[in-house]
Amino acid sequence: MSYDIYLKDPVTKKTIELDTNHHIIGGTYVAGDTKEAWLNITYNYADIFYKLFGEYGIRILYGLSGADSINLLEDAISKLADDVNDDYWKTTEGNVKKVLYGLLAFARLKPDGIWDGD
């Protein structure tokens, strides 16, 4: 199980395409690279998301604009350790931090986008 999180155009509701390809990846991803502001995140990280964001977990982003999510993401990132593990599926604060940095990058690139997911 996993979360598919998208930054969508507020008018068309389609997933935003960035100006250039990116290599921000999660549990599943496009081989090579993509322009879509989309990230798949394993549900293994759910417990940490609930500790960071409360009862809604990572879904707290849904409906927020990229701009409105920046401080929330930065605050969460600042609370996490740097223990990134080569095993993406392992639940470490560093692995969670890494995917939150990916979402933060999308939010900064397209602050007018609206988060959606699942």
C-alpha positions as CSV (number, residue, x, y, z in Angstrom):
1,M,0.0,0.0,0.0
2,S,1.2,3.5,-0.7
3,Y,0.3,7.1,-1.1
4,D,0.3,8.7,-4.6
5,I,0.7,12.4,-4.0
6,Y,0.2,14.9,-6.9
7,L,0.6,18.7,-7.2
8,K,-2.2,19.6,-9.5
9,D,-3.2,22.6,-11.6
10,P,-5.9,24.5,-9.7
11,V,-7.9,25.1,-12.9
12,T,-7.5,22.0,-15.0
13,K,-7.1,19.6,-12.0
14,K,-4.4,17.8,-14.0
15,T,-1.0,16.8,-12.5
16,I,1.4,19.7,-13.1
17,E,4.2,19.1,-15.5
18,L,7.5,20.8,-14.5
19,D,9.6,22.7,-17.0
20,T,12.3,20.1,-16.9
21,N,12.6,16.4,-16.0
22,H,13.3,15.5,-12.4
23,H,14.6,12.4,-10.6
24,I,12.6,12.7,-7.4
25,I,11.5,9.1,-6.8
26,G,9.6,7.1,-4.2
27,G,8.3,3.5,-4.0
28,T,7.2,3.4,-7.6
29,Y,8.5,5.8,-10.3
30,V,8.9,6.4,-14.0
31,A,12.1,4.7,-15.2
32,G,14.5,7.4,-16.1
33,D,12.8,10.6,-15.3
34,T,9.5,12.5,-15.6
35,K,8.2,16.1,-15.6
36,E,5.1,15.2,-13.5
37,A,4.9,16.7,-10.0
38,W,4.0,13.3,-8.6
39,L,5.5,11.1,-5.8
40,N,4.6,7.6,-4.7
41,I,5.4,7.1,-1.0
42,T,5.3,3.8,0.9
43,Y,2.7,3.4,3.6
44,N,5.5,2.1,5.7
45,Y,6.2,5.7,6.7
46,A,2.6,6.3,7.9
47,D,3.5,6.2,11.7
48,I,6.0,8.9,11.3
49,F,3.6,11.0,9.2
50,Y,1.0,10.7,11.9
51,K,3.5,11.8,14.6
52,L,4.5,14.8,12.5
53,F,1.1,15.9,11.2
54,G,-1.5,14.5,13.6
55,E,-4.6,12.6,12.8
56,Y,-4.5,13.2,9.0
57,G,-0.9,12.2,8.5
58,I,0.6,13.1,5.1
59,R,-3.0,13.7,3.9
60,I,-2.9,17.0,5.7
61,L,-1.4,18.4,2.5
62,Y,-4.4,17.5,0.4
63,G,-6.2,20.6,-0.7
64,L,-3.4,23.0,0.3
65,S,-1.5,25.0,-2.3
66,G,2.2,24.4,-2.7
67,A,2.8,27.8,-1.2
68,D,0.6,27.0,1.9
69,S,2.5,23.7,2.4
70,I,6.0,25.0,2.4
71,N,6.2,26.0,6.1
72,L,4.5,22.8,7.1
73,L,6.9,20.7,5.2
74,E,10.0,22.7,6.3
75,D,8.8,22.4,10.0
76,A,8.4,18.6,9.6
77,I,11.7,18.2,7.9
78,S,13.5,20.1,10.7
79,K,12.2,17.5,13.3
80,L,13.6,14.5,11.6
81,A,17.0,12.8,11.8
82,D,19.3,12.2,8.9
83,D,19.4,8.4,9.0
84,V,18.7,7.8,5.3
85,N,18.9,4.1,4.6
86,D,19.7,2.5,1.2
87,D,16.6,0.4,1.7
88,Y,13.8,2.8,0.7
89,W,11.2,0.6,2.4
90,K,12.8,0.8,5.8
91,T,11.0,3.2,8.1
92,T,13.6,5.7,9.2
93,E,13.3,9.4,9.8
94,G,15.9,10.0,7.2
95,N,13.9,8.1,4.6
96,V,10.8,10.1,5.5
97,K,12.8,13.3,5.4
98,K,14.0,12.5,1.9
99,V,10.5,12.1,0.5
100,L,9.4,15.3,2.3
101,Y,12.2,17.2,0.6
102,G,10.9,15.9,-2.7
103,L,7.4,17.3,-2.0
104,L,9.0,20.5,-0.8
105,A,10.9,20.8,-4.1
106,F,7.6,20.5,-6.0
107,A,5.9,23.1,-3.7
108,R,8.7,25.6,-4.3
109,L,8.7,25.0,-8.1
110,K,4.9,25.3,-8.4
111,P,3.6,27.2,-5.4
112,D,0.2,27.7,-7.1
113,G,-0.4,24.0,-7.5
114,I,-2.9,22.2,-5.2
115,W,-2.0,18.9,-3.4
116,D,-4.1,15.8,-4.1
117,G,-3.5,12.2,-3.6
118,D,-4.2,8.6,-2.6
